[in-house]
Structure formats: C-alpha cells, structure tokens
Amino acid sequence: MEGVIGDGWVDVHAHFTTPDYIAKATAGGYGQPDGMRGYPAWSVEDHLRLLDDNLIATAVLSMSSPGVHFGDDAAAVALAREVNMVASTAQDEHPDRFAFFASLPLPDVDASTAELAFAMDVLGAKGAVVETNAHGVYLGDARMDAVYAELDARRGILFIHPTSPACFEATSLGRPRPMIEFMFDTARAVTDLIVAGVPQRFPRMPIVVPHAGGVLPLLADRIQGFLSLFGDPDQPKPDVHGDLARMYFDLAGDPFPRLVPSLLTIVPRDHVLYGTDYCWTPAPGVAKRLSLIEADSSDWRTSTTSAARALLRAV
C-alpha cells in the first residue's frame, strides 16, 4: 500500500469544515452558503478514509466559500487563525497526507498579510486560498497587491476559489450559485488579475485556477480580442493567452468529457492538477468523477501528480 499511496493522486482542491466554523458562519448570516442547504461535516479520519479509498496520496486543505469574513474584521481575523491552526494540526499529524493553503480575513488586507506571514513562516502553509471576490473586492484591486507581494516573496501559491458574485441576487435566479455563478465569477476574477498585470508583476507567485477554469477556456479569445481592440491605447496590451498558459488549473468539478479538451487549448498539460472538491463533493461523487478521469485514454494520475509535487516542493 505504501508504494501505491506514494504514487497516488495529489489533490490540490480539498476542503474542510469544523463545527465551530459552521456555527460562526451561520451566526454571521451564512447558514445557507451560496444558496446551498448547509455545510458538510468533515473530520481528519473521514478524509483519510476518502484518500485511501481513492488512492490519493496527499490533499491540500483549504476553506471553501464563504471563507472566514462575515462582516466583522476582528471576528474574521480570529476565525482565520482558528481554521489555519486546524489545517496545520492535520498537516503536522499526517505530514505525508495533508498540506494546506492559509485562509485570510479579506478584505482586511493588513490583517491578511500578517496572517499569511504567520501561516507560511510558522505553520508551514503552501500559500493562500482567496475567493474570487471579497465582499465585492476583486483580485485585480490594487489593495490586493500587498497580499501578492507577501506570496511572491515566499514563492507561495495563490489558490483561487469561487464565491458568489456581488450581483448574485439578480443573476442566480434563486438557484445555488455553485452551479453557474461560480464558473463565471472565476472567469471574472482571473480576467481582472490579468488586466491588472498581477501575473507579470508577481512572477514568483504560482496561480491555481479551480474547476478547469470554469468558462475561461471558452472566453479566452474573446477577452484577448476585446483588450486588443478596445483597451487603453496608452497601456501595454495584456497577454491573456500567455498569462493563462503560466497558470495552473485543477480538475475539480465536472471537467470530463467536454471541458478538458477546451482547457488544453489554453494551458499545457503539465499545468493541469487533480482536485476532488471534497468535502463539498461527497465521497460517492469523488469516486464517480475519478472514474471519469481514469476512463480517459490519457494517464492523468502521472501527469497531474508530477505537476503538483513539483509545484508544492517549490514553496
């Protein structure tokens, strides 16, 4: 079994919850996060069982939407530290099975840079998870540069996770936002990063985009065309395709069979990573999606695992 696990999948898109986190999120008005019915339960033991059952060697833990900021800066700072300590403990107790991306109390940037430094320098985080927007502050906002500078200095990974867009009341039509809105907010946030020049200005900060990019593979040519034709004539034209090709994209969600061929038109295969979306995707869903990946003629386990291990080692 050791040989199999050592060669097993590396899951860069894995989540956790705690009873206290759920209670605080619910008290903060997020009892039905992003239009979902509630939160999944999680434990280290259940997650280890999931890993073993699916031949997953390592999972990189992160908090999913709605993150840790529910309107109160001080409470968000405390909750970020709390969940980072939970993830760090799982990593310390099972160093071959868990790593983690730190949660940050955004949009409080000063507190976020302090928490990021602590999480990476003391707790051993591999980078940070950031939502596509923090209460309407998108990733290209100049205020976010301070966070990116801290990550860039440490070669830390920026792991993007979608959340509800600021306009979801008008666009979601009462449906759960992860179904459609998450895919478009991912495209919106990554486009904002590129237009703001973030990948160019912080080149030592790897960027991981979730869910095979959502709708980005289908929009990349259109985004590049608009920026080339209608962008500021006095500013350098963003290289949309070049920036996307340097990012990493995970396979969480439902990328097979239709999305992956489009994804591979914008990113090299060695920048594609595996992801389960557990515990928000329950164990049977993880197994079903994995069977679809393994049914593809390509050896995705070898390529995604090699890419993920190289990315995590570089931090």
C-alpha positions as a LaTeX table, in Angstrom:
\begin{tabular}{lrrr}
\hline
Residue & $x$ (\AA) & $y$ (\AA) & $z$ (\AA) \\
\hline
Met1 & 0.00 & 0.00 & 0.00 \\
Glu2 & 2.87 & 2.41 & 0.70 \\
Gly3 & 4.03 & 2.21 & $-2.90$ \\
Val4 & 0.54 & 2.85 & $-4.22$ \\
Ile5 & $-0.10$ & 5.80 & $-1.90$ \\
Gly6 & 3.31 & 7.28 & $-2.67$ \\
Asp7 & 2.42 & 7.26 & $-6.35$ \\
Gly8 & $-1.17$ & 8.27 & $-5.73$ \\
Trp9 & $-3.06$ & 11.34 & $-6.76$ \\
Val10 & $-2.26$ & 14.76 & $-5.26$ \\
Asp11 & $-5.47$ & 16.64 & $-4.56$ \\
Val12 & $-4.88$ & 20.40 & $-4.63$ \\
His13 & $-8.58$ & 21.26 & $-4.23$ \\
Ala14 & $-9.73$ & 19.75 & $-0.94$ \\
His15 & $-11.81$ & 21.42 & 1.75 \\
Phe16 & $-12.61$ & 21.08 & 5.42 \\
Thr17 & $-15.08$ & 22.45 & 7.93 \\
Thr18 & $-15.35$ & 22.41 & 11.71 \\
Pro19 & $-18.43$ & 22.59 & 13.94 \\
Asp20 & $-17.25$ & 25.93 & 15.31 \\
Tyr21 & $-16.70$ & 27.34 & 11.83 \\
Ile22 & $-20.20$ & 26.26 & 10.77 \\
Ala23 & $-21.70$ & 27.82 & 13.89 \\
Lys24 & $-19.90$ & 31.13 & 13.33 \\
Ala25 & $-20.75$ & 31.25 & 9.64 \\
Thr26 & $-24.40$ & 30.54 & 10.42 \\
Ala27 & $-24.47$ & 33.20 & 13.13 \\
Gly28 & $-22.91$ & 35.61 & 10.63 \\
Gly29 & $-25.79$ & 35.15 & 8.20 \\
Tyr30 & $-24.30$ & 32.37 & 6.05 \\
Gly31 & $-26.40$ & 29.41 & 7.16 \\
Gln32 & $-27.17$ & 28.59 & 3.52 \\
Pro33 & $-23.81$ & 29.31 & 1.91 \\
Asp34 & $-24.05$ & 30.40 & $-1.73$ \\
Gly35 & $-27.63$ & 29.14 & $-1.84$ \\
Met36 & $-26.74$ & 25.63 & $-0.67$ \\
Arg37 & $-28.75$ & 23.90 & 2.05 \\
Gly38 & $-25.95$ & 23.83 & 4.57 \\
Tyr39 & $-22.40$ & 22.73 & 5.31 \\
Pro40 & $-20.87$ & 19.27 & 5.01 \\
Ala41 & $-19.35$ & 17.59 & 8.03 \\
Trp42 & $-15.62$ & 16.87 & 7.97 \\
Ser43 & $-13.07$ & 15.05 & 10.09 \\
Val44 & $-9.47$ & 14.02 & 9.63 \\
Glu45 & $-10.49$ & 10.38 & 9.95 \\
Asp46 & $-13.16$ & 10.63 & 7.25 \\
His47 & $-10.79$ & 12.47 & 4.96 \\
Leu48 & $-8.04$ & 9.89 & 5.40 \\
Arg49 & $-10.55$ & 7.17 & 4.55 \\
Leu50 & $-11.52$ & 9.09 & 1.41 \\
Leu51 & $-7.86$ & 9.37 & 0.43 \\
Asp52 & $-7.19$ & 5.68 & 0.95 \\
Asp53 & $-10.33$ & 4.56 & $-0.86$ \\
Asn54 & $-9.39$ & 6.58 & $-3.94$ \\
Leu55 & $-5.60$ & 6.07 & $-3.91$ \\
Ile56 & $-4.99$ & 9.75 & $-3.18$ \\
Ala57 & $-1.59$ & 10.31 & $-1.62$ \\
Thr58 & $-1.95$ & 13.89 & $-0.40$ \\
Ala59 & $-4.68$ & 16.51 & $-0.09$ \\
Val60 & $-4.04$ & 20.24 & 0.15 \\
Leu61 & $-6.69$ & 21.59 & 2.53 \\
Ser62 & $-8.40$ & 24.96 & 2.13 \\
Met63 & $-11.59$ & 26.67 & 3.23 \\
Ser64 & $-14.28$ & 26.94 & 0.60 \\
Ser65 & $-16.74$ & 29.79 & 0.10 \\
Pro66 & $-17.95$ & 31.77 & 2.04 \\
Gly67 & $-14.48$ & 32.00 & 3.61 \\
Val68 & $-13.97$ & 33.48 & 7.07 \\
His69 & $-15.15$ & 37.09 & 6.83 \\
Phe70 & $-18.82$ & 37.57 & 7.68 \\
Gly71 & $-18.80$ & 41.32 & 8.16 \\
Asp72 & $-16.73$ & 41.81 & 11.32 \\
Asp73 & $-12.99$ & 42.38 & 10.83 \\
Ala74 & $-11.90$ & 41.26 & 14.29 \\
Ala75 & $-14.03$ & 38.11 & 14.16 \\
Ala76 & $-12.61$ & 37.29 & 10.74 \\
Val77 & $-9.04$ & 37.62 & 11.99 \\
Ala78 & $-9.76$ & 35.25 & 14.86 \\
Leu79 & $-11.58$ & 32.74 & 12.65 \\
Ala80 & $-8.80$ & 32.75 & 10.03 \\
Arg81 & $-6.27$ & 31.88 & 12.74 \\
Glu82 & $-8.59$ & 29.21 & 14.14 \\
Val83 & $-9.11$ & 27.35 & 10.86 \\
Asn84 & $-5.45$ & 27.71 & 9.90 \\
Met85 & $-4.49$ & 26.04 & 13.15 \\
Val86 & $-6.89$ & 23.16 & 12.40 \\
Ala87 & $-5.34$ & 22.64 & 8.97 \\
Ser88 & $-1.83$ & 22.97 & 10.38 \\
Thr89 & $-2.56$ & 20.32 & 13.01 \\
Ala90 & $-3.79$ & 17.91 & 10.33 \\
Gln91 & $-0.60$ & 18.59 & 8.38 \\
Asp92 & 1.63 & 18.12 & 11.43 \\
Glu93 & $-0.04$ & 14.87 & 12.46 \\
His94 & $-0.15$ & 13.44 & 8.92 \\
Pro95 & 2.65 & 15.21 & 7.03 \\
Asp96 & 2.56 & 12.85 & 4.05 \\
Arg97 & $-1.21$ & 13.09 & 3.65 \\
Phe98 & $-2.10$ & 16.76 & 4.22 \\
Ala99 & $-0.81$ & 20.20 & 3.30 \\
Phe100 & $-2.81$ & 23.43 & 3.35 \\
Phe101 & $-3.47$ & 26.85 & 1.90 \\
Ala102 & $-4.00$ & 29.54 & 4.53 \\
Ser103 & $-7.30$ & 31.34 & 4.94 \\
Leu104 & $-7.09$ & 35.14 & 5.08 \\
Pro105 & $-9.52$ & 37.67 & 6.63 \\
Leu106 & $-10.01$ & 39.58 & 3.37 \\
Pro107 & $-10.92$ & 42.29 & 2.52 \\
Asp108 & $-8.91$ & 43.39 & 5.60 \\
Val109 & $-5.57$ & 43.49 & 3.76 \\
Asp110 & $-3.32$ & 44.47 & 6.68 \\
Ala111 & $-4.62$ & 41.63 & 8.82 \\
Ser112 & $-4.40$ & 39.28 & 5.84 \\
Thr113 & $-0.73$ & 39.97 & 5.18 \\
Ala114 & 0.03 & 39.39 & 8.86 \\
Glu115 & $-1.90$ & 36.10 & 8.89 \\
Leu116 & $-0.28$ & 34.97 & 5.66 \\
Ala117 & 3.22 & 35.57 & 7.05 \\
Phe118 & 2.37 & 33.63 & 10.21 \\
Ala119 & 0.71 & 30.79 & 8.32 \\
Met120 & 3.58 & 30.32 & 5.88 \\
Asp121 & 6.54 & 31.08 & 8.12 \\
Val122 & 5.33 & 29.38 & 11.30 \\
Leu123 & 2.63 & 26.90 & 10.34 \\
Gly124 & 4.07 & 25.78 & 7.02 \\
Ala125 & 1.23 & 26.75 & 4.69 \\
Lys126 & 1.92 & 26.36 & 0.97 \\
Gly127 & 0.24 & 29.65 & 0.12 \\
Ala128 & $-3.21$ & 31.15 & 0.49 \\
Val129 & $-6.74$ & 30.49 & $-0.66$ \\
Val130 & $-8.56$ & 33.61 & $-1.84$ \\
Glu131 & $-12.11$ & 33.88 & $-3.04$ \\
Thr132 & $-12.84$ & 35.33 & $-6.47$ \\
Asn133 & $-14.08$ & 38.41 & $-4.66$ \\
Ala134 & $-14.02$ & 39.51 & $-1.04$ \\
His135 & $-17.30$ & 41.30 & $-0.44$ \\
Gly136 & $-17.04$ & 42.82 & $-3.93$ \\
Val137 & $-13.27$ & 43.44 & $-3.92$ \\
Tyr138 & $-11.94$ & 41.53 & $-6.93$ \\
Leu139 & $-8.46$ & 40.13 & $-7.34$ \\
Gly140 & $-7.09$ & 42.86 & $-9.58$ \\
Asp141 & $-7.85$ & 45.55 & $-6.99$ \\
Ala142 & $-4.68$ & 47.47 & $-6.12$ \\
Arg143 & $-5.27$ & 46.81 & $-2.42$ \\
Met144 & $-4.57$ & 43.12 & $-3.06$ \\
Asp145 & $-1.00$ & 43.84 & $-4.16$ \\
Ala146 & 0.19 & 43.69 & $-0.55$ \\
Val147 & $-1.01$ & 40.08 & $-0.30$ \\
Tyr148 & 0.58 & 39.16 & $-3.61$ \\
Ala149 & 3.88 & 40.73 & $-2.54$ \\
Glu150 & 3.97 & 38.50 & 0.55 \\
Leu151 & 3.22 & 35.42 & $-1.54$ \\
Asp152 & 5.72 & 36.37 & $-4.23$ \\
Ala153 & 8.49 & 36.85 & $-1.68$ \\
Arg154 & 7.90 & 33.29 & $-0.39$ \\
Arg155 & 7.06 & 31.69 & $-3.75$ \\
Gly156 & 3.70 & 30.96 & $-2.16$ \\
Ile157 & 0.79 & 29.64 & $-4.20$ \\
Leu158 & $-2.31$ & 31.75 & $-4.82$ \\
Phe159 & $-5.19$ & 29.27 & $-4.87$ \\
Ile160 & $-8.35$ & 30.89 & $-6.19$ \\
His161 & $-11.76$ & 29.63 & $-5.12$ \\
Pro162 & $-15.05$ & 30.93 & $-6.48$ \\
Thr163 & $-17.72$ & 32.56 & $-4.40$ \\
Ser164 & $-20.99$ & 34.31 & $-5.13$ \\
Pro165 & $-20.61$ & 37.45 & $-7.24$ \\
Ala166 & $-21.72$ & 40.73 & $-5.76$ \\
Cys167 & $-24.72$ & 40.76 & $-8.11$ \\
Phe168 & $-25.91$ & 37.21 & $-7.42$ \\
Glu169 & $-29.39$ & 38.27 & $-6.30$ \\
Ala170 & $-30.11$ & 39.45 & $-9.84$ \\
Thr171 & $-28.28$ & 36.74 & $-11.76$ \\
Ser172 & $-28.63$ & 33.43 & $-9.91$ \\
Leu173 & $-32.44$ & 33.32 & $-10.33$ \\
Gly174 & $-32.74$ & 31.62 & $-6.95$ \\
Arg175 & $-30.56$ & 28.66 & $-7.93$ \\
Pro176 & $-27.45$ & 27.52 & $-6.00$ \\
Arg177 & $-24.61$ & 29.78 & $-7.07$ \\
Pro178 & $-22.01$ & 26.99 & $-7.42$ \\
Met179 & $-23.96$ & 25.64 & $-10.40$ \\
Ile180 & $-23.34$ & 28.56 & $-12.78$ \\
Glu181 & $-22.31$ & 31.72 & $-10.93$ \\
Phe182 & $-19.07$ & 30.21 & $-9.60$ \\
Met183 & $-17.91$ & 29.44 & $-13.13$ \\
Phe184 & $-18.46$ & 32.99 & $-14.32$ \\
Asp185 & $-17.01$ & 34.62 & $-11.22$ \\
Thr186 & $-13.86$ & 32.58 & $-11.74$ \\
Ala187 & $-13.56$ & 33.99 & $-15.27$ \\
Arg188 & $-14.28$ & 37.50 & $-13.97$ \\
Ala189 & $-11.65$ & 37.29 & $-11.24$ \\
Val190 & $-8.90$ & 35.79 & $-13.41$ \\
Thr191 & $-9.58$ & 38.36 & $-16.14$ \\
Asp192 & $-9.29$ & 41.09 & $-13.52$ \\
Leu193 & $-5.93$ & 39.66 & $-12.40$ \\
Ile194 & $-4.63$ & 39.67 & $-15.96$ \\
Val195 & $-5.86$ & 43.18 & $-16.79$ \\
Ala196 & $-4.23$ & 44.45 & $-13.58$ \\
Gly197 & $-0.94$ & 42.84 & $-14.62$ \\
Val198 & $-0.69$ & 40.69 & $-11.49$ \\
Pro199 & 0.92 & 37.62 & $-13.14$ \\
Gln200 & 3.56 & 39.87 & $-14.72$ \\
Arg201 & 4.29 & 41.90 & $-11.59$ \\
Phe202 & 4.44 & 38.91 & $-9.23$ \\
Pro203 & 6.07 & 36.20 & $-11.35$ \\
Arg204 & 7.21 & 34.02 & $-8.43$ \\
Met205 & 3.62 & 33.52 & $-7.21$ \\
Pro206 & 2.07 & 30.48 & $-8.92$ \\
Ile207 & $-1.67$ & 30.87 & $-9.52$ \\
Val208 & $-4.03$ & 27.90 & $-9.36$ \\
Val209 & $-7.43$ & 28.32 & $-11.01$ \\
Pro210 & $-10.23$ & 25.96 & $-9.94$ \\
His211 & $-12.73$ & 23.84 & $-11.84$ \\
Ala212 & $-10.68$ & 23.69 & $-15.05$ \\
Gly213 & $-11.12$ & 27.45 & $-15.39$ \\
Gly214 & $-14.91$ & 27.45 & $-15.48$ \\
Val215 & $-15.86$ & 29.29 & $-18.67$ \\
Leu216 & $-12.37$ & 30.78 & $-19.18$ \\
Pro217 & $-11.29$ & 28.35 & $-21.92$ \\
Leu218 & $-14.28$ & 29.41 & $-23.99$ \\
Leu219 & $-13.79$ & 33.13 & $-23.35$ \\
Ala220 & $-10.02$ & 33.49 & $-23.65$ \\
Asp221 & $-10.03$ & 34.50 & $-27.33$ \\
Arg222 & $-12.90$ & 36.93 & $-26.79$ \\
Ile223 & $-11.17$ & 38.54 & $-23.79$ \\
Gln224 & $-7.92$ & 38.91 & $-25.73$ \\
Gly225 & $-9.78$ & 40.36 & $-28.71$ \\
Phe226 & $-11.62$ & 42.97 & $-26.68$ \\
Leu227 & $-8.49$ & 44.05 & $-24.82$ \\
Ser228 & $-6.55$ & 44.33 & $-28.07$ \\
Leu229 & $-9.24$ & 46.32 & $-29.88$ \\
Phe230 & $-10.72$ & 48.42 & $-27.12$ \\
Gly231 & $-8.07$ & 48.57 & $-24.39$ \\
Asp232 & $-6.29$ & 51.73 & $-23.29$ \\
Pro233 & $-4.08$ & 52.68 & $-26.29$ \\
Asp234 & $-1.50$ & 54.19 & $-23.92$ \\
Gln235 & $-1.08$ & 50.99 & $-21.91$ \\
Pro236 & 0.64 & 47.72 & $-22.88$ \\
Lys237 & $-1.83$ & 45.14 & $-24.14$ \\
Pro238 & $-2.31$ & 42.27 & $-21.65$ \\
Asp239 & $-1.14$ & 38.92 & $-22.96$ \\
Val240 & $-4.20$ & 36.90 & $-21.99$ \\
His241 & $-3.06$ & 33.66 & $-23.58$ \\
Gly242 & 0.47 & 33.98 & $-22.21$ \\
Asp243 & $-0.73$ & 34.66 & $-18.67$ \\
Leu244 & $-3.25$ & 31.80 & $-18.75$ \\
Ala245 & $-0.61$ & 29.38 & $-20.03$ \\
Arg246 & 1.55 & 30.11 & $-16.98$ \\
Met247 & $-1.28$ & 29.45 & $-14.53$ \\
Tyr248 & $-2.31$ & 26.06 & $-13.16$ \\
Phe249 & $-5.83$ & 24.64 & $-13.45$ \\
Asp250 & $-7.38$ & 21.90 & $-11.33$ \\
Leu251 & $-9.83$ & 19.20 & $-12.38$ \\
Ala252 & $-12.35$ & 19.65 & $-9.56$ \\
Gly253 & $-15.97$ & 19.73 & $-10.62$ \\
Asp254 & $-17.13$ & 18.15 & $-13.86$ \\
Pro255 & $-14.43$ & 18.78 & $-16.48$ \\
Phe256 & $-14.87$ & 15.46 & $-18.29$ \\
Pro257 & $-15.64$ & 14.79 & $-21.04$ \\
Arg258 & $-16.31$ & 18.24 & $-22.57$ \\
Leu259 & $-14.34$ & 20.91 & $-20.71$ \\
Val260 & $-10.86$ & 19.38 & $-20.61$ \\
Pro261 & $-10.31$ & 19.47 & $-24.40$ \\
Ser262 & $-11.04$ & 23.21 & $-24.31$ \\
Leu263 & $-8.79$ & 23.69 & $-21.28$ \\
Leu264 & $-5.87$ & 22.11 & $-23.12$ \\
Thr265 & $-6.14$ & 24.77 & $-25.82$ \\
Ile266 & $-5.07$ & 27.46 & $-23.31$ \\
Val267 & $-2.74$ & 25.66 & $-20.89$ \\
Pro268 & $-0.05$ & 22.99 & $-21.25$ \\
Arg269 & $-0.84$ & 19.57 & $-19.87$ \\
Asp270 & 1.85 & 19.86 & $-17.19$ \\
His271 & $-0.09$ & 22.76 & $-15.66$ \\
Val272 & $-3.21$ & 20.66 & $-15.04$ \\
Leu273 & $-3.69$ & 19.41 & $-11.47$ \\
Tyr274 & $-6.08$ & 16.97 & $-9.82$ \\
Gly275 & $-8.79$ & 18.14 & $-7.40$ \\
Thr276 & $-11.73$ & 16.49 & $-5.65$ \\
Asp277 & $-13.64$ & 19.37 & $-4.05$ \\
Tyr278 & $-14.17$ & 17.07 & $-1.06$ \\
Cys279 & $-15.89$ & 17.52 & 1.45 \\
Trp280 & $-18.31$ & 19.72 & $-0.50$ \\
Thr281 & $-18.36$ & 16.92 & $-3.05$ \\
Pro282 & $-19.33$ & 13.84 & $-1.02$ \\
Ala283 & $-17.30$ & 10.64 & $-1.19$ \\
Pro284 & $-19.52$ & 8.89 & $-3.81$ \\
Gly285 & $-19.21$ & 11.97 & $-6.04$ \\
Val286 & $-15.43$ & 11.92 & $-5.70$ \\
Ala287 & $-15.31$ & 8.28 & $-6.77$ \\
Lys288 & $-17.66$ & 8.87 & $-9.71$ \\
Arg289 & $-15.68$ & 11.84 & $-11.03$ \\
Leu290 & $-12.42$ & 9.98 & $-10.58$ \\
Ser291 & $-13.76$ & 7.11 & $-12.67$ \\
Leu292 & $-14.48$ & 9.57 & $-15.49$ \\
Ile293 & $-10.92$ & 10.90 & $-15.32$ \\
Glu294 & $-9.45$ & 7.42 & $-15.30$ \\
Ala295 & $-11.67$ & 6.41 & $-18.23$ \\
Asp296 & $-9.90$ & 9.00 & $-20.38$ \\
Ser297 & $-7.16$ & 7.50 & $-22.51$ \\
Ser298 & $-4.55$ & 9.84 & $-21.02$ \\
Asp299 & $-2.63$ & 8.96 & $-17.86$ \\
Trp300 & $-3.85$ & 11.88 & $-15.77$ \\
Arg301 & $-2.60$ & 10.47 & $-12.48$ \\
Thr302 & 1.03 & 10.51 & $-13.58$ \\
Ser303 & 0.95 & 13.97 & $-15.15$ \\
Thr304 & $-1.13$ & 15.76 & $-12.50$ \\
Thr305 & 0.79 & 14.21 & $-9.63$ \\
Ser306 & 4.15 & 15.13 & $-11.11$ \\
Ala307 & 2.99 & 18.71 & $-11.69$ \\
Ala308 & 1.51 & 19.07 & $-8.21$ \\
Arg309 & 4.54 & 17.66 & $-6.42$ \\
Ala310 & 6.87 & 19.98 & $-8.31$ \\
Leu311 & 4.64 & 22.96 & $-7.54$ \\
Leu312 & 4.40 & 22.17 & $-3.81$ \\
Arg313 & 8.12 & 21.43 & $-3.48$ \\
Ala314 & 8.99 & 24.85 & $-4.87$ \\
Val315 & 7.32 & 26.69 & $-1.99$ \\
\hline
\end{tabular}
